[in-house]
Amino acid sequence: MASSQSPVHAPPHVLELLSELHQRSIDQEAAIAGDRKNITSETEDQYEARGTTTGGGGDESRTKFDQLMLDKFIALDQDKCEFMYQLINAMGATNVVEAGTSFGVSTIYLALAVAQTKAATGKPGTVIATEKETSKAEVARRYWARCGAQVEEQIDLRVGDLRETLKVDLPVIDLLLLDSKYPYLVYLLLPFSTCLVLSSLVYTEIPPFNDGRLTPLKLPVWTPMVLPTLKTVLPRLRHGAVVLADNTISSAKGYEEFLTFVRNPENGFRNMTLPFNNGFEMSVYLPKSG
């Protein structure tokens, strides 16, 4: 059976740009494994040269990690983006929030779909995109400009801490995308007693291996922000709003608090883990009236 064509309706130059950006993201993710090994060996050598198991290693590792990830797309998988596009059109959604925009690849799909539902329904609407890193936000804006007004004019980009930027000027929300950014675990070899701070996460002692001097750390990045984000926008979710969370299987530990919350019937969500790579949680907000 022949595979179905992309459901995305957009000018050829936009479709070409999306294909280019998805491929770049795939290539970068494949290359990260090699970069990760380099960081591991370099970090170990630095600690051995210093003859210490505490001190400045955490700051150096954080700097290395930040530098490694700053130019990485880690875009939402193409099939997930196409599913969101279809879902927005099916729902007639016009107000969408994306928590974690990065270089704005998935945002293009959101904007295309919202533009179409606005045209079909005559309702106002917008895609509220959030990004902490100014440099990434600037790149995203350039990609959106390449797409043209059909995309660019739909997006309200808010740069900064989303726990603050999403507190104000929110419409009634039809769909919320929670993108955990990194669908894999970054492994670093670090001293057993080191406290490492990466992104918003703090890791302390975990069981050692080998001679007890070094231990592997698994670092699921960003997922602890998911539940606070949901709670920030929860008062603005309409009845029947959809919340999508990426990588809920591969990053299940990081999502534990979020999944416990949305799967508690008292909180008004009905949930299903969609069978996409690494998991894609779909939660429909159906709170009891009164």
Kinemage of the C-alpha trace (Angstrom):
@kinemage 1
@onewidth
@group {chain A} dominant
@subgroup {mainchain}
@vectorlist {calphas} color= white
{ca met a 1} P 0.000 0.000 0.000
{ca ala a 2} L 1.345 3.416 -0.945
{ca ser a 3} L 2.008 5.768 1.935
{ca ser a 4} L -0.294 8.748 2.288
{ca gln a 5} L 0.841 12.167 1.190
{ca ser a 6} L 1.482 14.922 3.682
{ca pro a 7} L -1.794 16.513 4.795
{ca val a 8} L -0.155 19.929 5.062
{ca his a 9} L -1.534 22.499 2.647
{ca ala a 10} L 1.091 25.201 2.079
{ca pro a 11} L 3.031 26.889 -0.721
{ca pro a 12} L 5.863 24.794 -2.204
{ca his a 13} L 8.589 26.964 -0.676
{ca val a 14} L 7.142 26.384 2.805
{ca leu a 15} L 6.979 22.619 2.325
{ca glu a 16} L 10.544 22.636 1.034
{ca leu a 17} L 11.705 24.626 4.060
{ca leu a 18} L 9.979 22.214 6.439
{ca ser a 19} L 11.634 19.228 4.765
{ca glu a 20} L 14.999 20.959 4.992
{ca leu a 21} L 14.599 21.790 8.678
{ca his a 22} L 13.377 18.322 9.636
{ca gln a 23} L 16.345 16.757 7.855
{ca arg a 24} L 18.728 19.115 9.605
{ca ser a 25} L 17.221 18.141 12.941
{ca ile a 26} L 17.574 14.424 12.144
{ca asp a 27} L 21.200 14.898 11.098
{ca gln a 28} L 22.010 16.817 14.269
{ca glu a 29} L 20.431 14.209 16.510
{ca ala a 30} L 22.478 11.506 14.809
{ca ala a 31} L 25.648 13.528 15.368
{ca ile a 32} L 24.926 14.178 19.038
{ca ala a 33} L 25.908 10.634 19.990
{ca gly a 34} L 29.462 11.312 18.829
{ca asp a 35} L 29.543 14.722 20.492
{ca arg a 36} L 28.279 13.154 23.681
{ca lys a 37} L 31.159 10.683 23.720
{ca asn a 38} L 33.621 13.531 23.254
{ca ile a 39} L 32.142 15.445 26.155
{ca thr a 40} L 32.264 12.353 28.331
{ca ser a 41} L 35.935 11.658 27.704
{ca glu a 42} L 36.960 15.304 27.986
{ca thr a 43} L 35.091 15.725 31.247
{ca glu a 44} L 36.684 12.607 32.714
{ca asp a 45} L 40.166 13.741 31.677
{ca gln a 46} L 39.653 17.158 33.256
{ca tyr a 47} L 38.584 15.657 36.559
{ca glu a 48} L 41.487 13.215 36.591
{ca ala a 49} L 43.960 16.016 35.843
{ca arg a 50} L 42.634 18.038 38.762
{ca gly a 51} L 42.605 15.053 41.074
{ca thr a 52} L 39.293 16.124 42.561
{ca thr a 53} L 35.742 14.875 42.727
{ca thr a 54} L 34.109 18.168 43.658
{ca gly a 55} L 34.364 21.813 42.766
{ca gly a 56} L 33.970 23.500 39.393
{ca gly a 57} L 33.252 20.457 37.261
{ca gly a 58} L 29.521 21.023 37.372
{ca asp a 59} L 29.816 24.527 35.939
{ca glu a 60} L 32.129 23.310 33.182
{ca ser a 61} L 29.792 20.445 32.299
{ca arg a 62} L 26.831 22.790 32.203
{ca thr a 63} L 28.716 25.140 29.897
{ca lys a 64} L 29.663 22.256 27.606
{ca phe a 65} L 26.085 21.025 27.500
{ca asp a 66} L 24.645 24.488 26.849
{ca gln a 67} L 27.143 25.090 24.063
{ca leu a 68} L 26.367 21.705 22.543
{ca met a 69} L 22.609 22.257 22.500
{ca leu a 70} L 22.405 25.968 21.643
{ca asp a 71} L 22.397 25.419 17.876
{ca lys a 72} L 20.454 22.133 17.897
{ca phe a 73} L 16.976 21.924 16.403
{ca ile a 74} L 15.678 18.790 18.155
{ca ala a 75} L 12.467 19.493 16.266
{ca leu a 76} L 9.194 17.723 16.932
{ca asp a 77} L 9.019 14.668 14.662
{ca gln a 78} L 7.433 15.334 11.299
{ca asp a 79} L 4.609 12.835 11.754
{ca lys a 80} L 3.713 14.417 15.097
{ca cys a 81} L 3.694 17.850 13.478
{ca glu a 82} L 1.384 16.603 10.749
{ca phe a 83} L -0.910 15.038 13.345
{ca met a 84} L -1.137 18.376 15.194
{ca tyr a 85} L -1.891 20.125 11.931
{ca gln a 86} L -4.746 17.705 11.227
{ca leu a 87} L -6.035 17.944 14.792
{ca ile a 88} L -6.185 21.742 14.748
{ca asn a 89} L -8.140 21.671 11.505
{ca ala a 90} L -10.493 18.987 12.845
{ca met a 91} L -11.100 20.923 16.081
{ca gly a 92} L -11.440 24.279 14.393
{ca ala a 93} L -8.835 25.490 16.876
{ca thr a 94} L -7.769 29.112 16.538
{ca asn a 95} L -5.884 29.791 19.778
{ca val a 96} L -2.834 27.607 20.335
{ca val a 97} L 0.025 27.807 22.838
{ca glu a 98} L 3.401 26.189 22.202
{ca ala a 99} L 5.615 25.822 25.264
{ca gly a 100} L 9.135 25.432 23.941
{ca thr a 101} L 9.500 26.843 20.431
{ca ser a 102} L 13.247 26.418 19.841
{ca phe a 103} L 13.902 27.210 16.146
{ca gly a 104} L 10.205 27.300 15.342
{ca val a 105} L 9.777 24.248 13.117
{ca ser a 106} L 6.638 22.876 14.780
{ca thr a 107} L 5.373 26.451 15.114
{ca ile a 108} L 5.131 26.659 11.330
{ca tyr a 109} L 2.672 23.764 11.293
{ca leu a 110} L 0.646 25.349 14.084
{ca ala a 111} L 0.513 28.677 12.264
{ca leu a 112} L -0.497 27.110 8.946
{ca ala a 113} L -3.338 25.219 10.600
{ca val a 114} L -4.542 28.183 12.657
{ca ala a 115} L -4.524 30.410 9.574
{ca gln a 116} L -6.751 27.910 7.803
{ca thr a 117} L -9.223 27.518 10.674
{ca lys a 118} L -9.428 31.292 11.060
{ca ala a 119} L -10.214 31.638 7.373
{ca ala a 120} L -12.812 28.862 7.538
{ca thr a 121} L -14.566 30.008 10.717
{ca gly a 122} L -14.079 33.762 10.629
{ca lys a 123} L -12.906 33.646 14.240
{ca pro a 124} L -9.850 35.539 15.521
{ca gly a 125} L -6.910 33.569 16.828
{ca thr a 126} L -3.185 33.311 17.319
{ca val a 127} L -0.310 30.938 17.986
{ca ile a 128} L 1.443 31.962 21.195
{ca ala a 129} L 4.982 30.628 21.003
{ca thr a 130} L 7.443 30.693 23.896
{ca glu a 131} L 11.240 30.482 23.888
{ca lys a 132} L 13.740 31.185 26.628
{ca glu a 133} L 16.822 31.622 24.405
{ca thr a 134} L 16.947 34.924 22.538
{ca ser a 135} L 19.310 33.527 19.900
{ca lys a 136} L 16.910 30.705 19.068
{ca ala a 137} L 13.978 33.100 18.934
{ca glu a 138} L 15.819 35.244 16.392
{ca val a 139} L 16.492 32.240 14.159
{ca ala a 140} L 12.868 31.126 14.445
{ca arg a 141} L 11.689 34.553 13.328
{ca arg a 142} L 13.883 34.311 10.229
{ca tyr a 143} L 12.399 30.945 9.275
{ca trp a 144} L 8.877 32.267 9.763
{ca ala a 145} L 9.696 35.283 7.601
{ca arg a 146} L 10.831 32.919 4.848
{ca cys a 147} L 7.421 31.259 5.013
{ca gly a 148} L 5.621 34.549 4.521
{ca ala a 149} L 2.617 36.294 6.025
{ca gln a 150} L 0.500 33.134 6.117
{ca val a 151} L 2.787 31.922 8.906
{ca glu a 152} L 4.481 35.022 10.276
{ca glu a 153} L 1.317 37.000 10.995
{ca gln a 154} L -0.224 34.202 13.065
{ca ile a 155} L 2.518 34.043 15.710
{ca asp a 156} L 2.893 35.919 18.980
{ca leu a 157} L 6.422 35.001 20.113
{ca arg a 158} L 7.133 35.551 23.805
{ca val a 159} L 10.794 35.384 24.780
{ca gly a 160} L 11.752 34.692 28.387
{ca asp a 161} L 10.633 32.483 31.248
{ca leu a 162} L 7.328 31.024 30.105
{ca arg a 163} L 6.101 30.874 33.693
{ca glu a 164} L 6.024 34.668 33.461
{ca thr a 165} L 5.290 35.286 29.778
{ca leu a 166} L 2.209 33.044 29.857
{ca lys a 167} L 0.702 34.750 32.882
{ca val a 168} L -0.723 37.643 30.890
{ca asp a 169} L -2.798 38.302 27.781
{ca leu a 170} L -3.927 34.734 27.184
{ca pro a 171} L -7.038 34.062 25.107
{ca val a 172} L -9.222 31.039 25.731
{ca ile a 173} L -6.949 28.211 24.616
{ca asp a 174} L -7.960 25.418 22.242
{ca leu a 175} L -4.684 23.495 22.186
{ca leu a 176} L -1.496 23.457 24.245
{ca leu a 177} L 1.704 21.813 22.996
{ca leu a 178} L 4.245 20.849 25.647
{ca asp a 179} L 7.448 20.005 23.817
{ca ser a 180} L 10.050 18.407 26.090
{ca lys a 181} L 12.782 19.354 23.633
{ca tyr a 182} L 15.163 16.452 24.033
{ca pro a 183} L 13.705 13.007 23.263
{ca tyr a 184} L 16.801 11.252 24.552
{ca leu a 185} L 18.920 11.105 27.663
{ca val a 186} L 22.278 12.819 27.720
{ca tyr a 187} L 24.935 10.778 29.476
{ca leu a 188} L 27.935 12.360 31.155
{ca leu a 189} L 30.566 10.744 33.353
{ca leu a 190} L 30.822 12.781 36.527
{ca pro a 191} L 32.254 12.292 40.020
{ca phe a 192} L 29.951 10.545 42.459
{ca ser a 193} L 29.734 13.443 44.908
{ca thr a 194} L 29.320 16.173 42.329
{ca cys a 195} L 26.128 18.167 42.333
{ca leu a 196} L 25.402 19.030 38.711
{ca val a 197} L 23.035 21.741 37.629
{ca leu a 198} L 21.770 21.604 34.058
{ca ser a 199} L 18.959 23.732 32.749
{ca ser a 200} L 16.285 23.800 35.456
{ca leu a 201} L 17.295 20.434 36.930
{ca val a 202} L 19.442 19.686 39.969
{ca tyr a 203} L 21.028 16.259 40.319
{ca thr a 204} L 22.782 15.033 43.432
{ca glu a 205} L 24.298 11.721 44.427
{ca ile a 206} L 23.204 8.531 42.683
{ca pro a 207} L 24.704 5.051 43.004
{ca pro a 208} L 28.279 4.735 41.657
{ca phe a 209} L 29.590 2.176 39.217
{ca asn a 210} L 32.990 0.659 38.460
{ca asp a 211} L 35.415 1.892 41.126
{ca gly a 212} L 32.924 4.282 42.705
{ca arg a 213} L 34.817 7.320 41.450
{ca leu a 214} L 32.632 8.085 38.445
{ca thr a 215} L 28.939 7.590 37.822
{ca pro a 216} L 26.708 7.960 34.757
{ca leu a 217} L 24.031 10.620 34.986
{ca lys a 218} L 20.869 10.565 32.915
{ca leu a 219} L 19.709 14.071 32.232
{ca pro a 220} L 16.162 14.439 30.899
{ca val a 221} L 16.056 18.124 30.059
{ca trp a 222} L 13.091 20.483 30.462
{ca thr a 223} L 10.374 18.014 31.469
{ca pro a 224} L 10.137 19.448 35.033
{ca met a 225} L 8.757 22.626 33.439
{ca val a 226} L 5.800 20.810 31.909
{ca leu a 227} L 3.452 20.662 34.901
{ca pro a 228} L 4.120 24.277 36.009
{ca thr a 229} L 3.393 25.357 32.441
{ca leu a 230} L 0.122 23.459 32.350
{ca lys a 231} L -0.944 24.907 35.694
{ca thr a 232} L -0.095 28.422 34.478
{ca val a 233} L -2.428 28.187 31.488
{ca leu a 234} L -5.031 25.827 32.990
{ca pro a 235} L -7.515 28.602 33.882
{ca arg a 236} L -7.594 29.588 30.204
{ca leu a 237} L -8.192 26.100 28.744
{ca arg a 238} L -11.627 25.787 27.210
{ca his a 239} L -13.830 22.776 27.771
{ca gly a 240} L -12.595 20.228 25.237
{ca ala a 241} L -9.142 21.776 24.891
{ca val a 242} L -6.343 19.397 23.951
{ca val a 243} L -2.962 19.182 25.662
{ca leu a 244} L -0.185 17.395 23.756
{ca ala a 245} L 3.035 16.352 25.499
{ca asp a 246} L 5.967 14.924 23.563
{ca asn a 247} L 8.216 11.971 24.495
{ca thr a 248} L 6.107 10.787 27.405
{ca ile a 249} L 7.371 7.213 27.031
{ca ser a 250} L 11.088 7.846 26.573
{ca ser a 251} L 11.064 10.591 29.230
{ca ala a 252} L 8.464 8.990 31.496
{ca lys a 253} L 10.484 9.643 34.640
{ca gly a 254} L 10.747 13.348 33.887
{ca tyr a 255} L 7.034 13.480 33.124
{ca glu a 256} L 6.010 11.607 36.270
{ca glu a 257} L 4.423 14.562 38.092
{ca phe a 258} L 2.690 15.798 34.947
{ca leu a 259} L 1.257 12.379 34.095
{ca thr a 260} L 0.102 11.846 37.675
{ca phe a 261} L -1.717 15.181 37.503
{ca val a 262} L -3.472 14.721 34.158
{ca arg a 263} L -4.360 11.093 34.903
{ca asn a 264} L -6.058 12.037 38.162
{ca pro a 265} L -9.784 12.090 37.271
{ca glu a 266} L -10.338 14.942 39.715
{ca asn a 267} L -8.321 17.273 37.460
{ca gly a 268} L -10.670 16.918 34.510
{ca phe a 269} L -8.457 15.335 31.844
{ca arg a 270} L -9.041 12.232 29.754
{ca asn a 271} L -5.830 10.792 28.413
{ca met a 272} L -4.354 8.569 25.759
{ca thr a 273} L -0.739 7.838 24.872
{ca leu a 274} L -0.620 7.970 21.093
{ca pro a 275} L 1.628 5.387 19.371
{ca phe a 276} L 4.231 7.780 18.012
{ca asn a 277} L 7.968 7.352 18.473
{ca asn a 278} L 8.909 7.913 22.148
{ca gly a 279} L 5.267 8.556 23.023
{ca phe a 280} L 2.898 11.469 22.452
{ca glu a 281} L 0.368 12.088 25.215
{ca met a 282} L -3.007 13.522 24.258
{ca ser a 283} L -5.075 14.874 27.139
{ca val a 284} L -8.543 16.319 26.564
{ca tyr a 285} L -9.775 18.800 29.166
{ca leu a 286} L -13.325 17.874 30.167
{ca pro a 287} L -13.831 19.253 33.672
{ca lys a 288} L -17.065 18.641 35.504
{ca ser a 289} L -19.405 21.600 35.232
{ca gly a 290} L -20.385 23.374 38.397
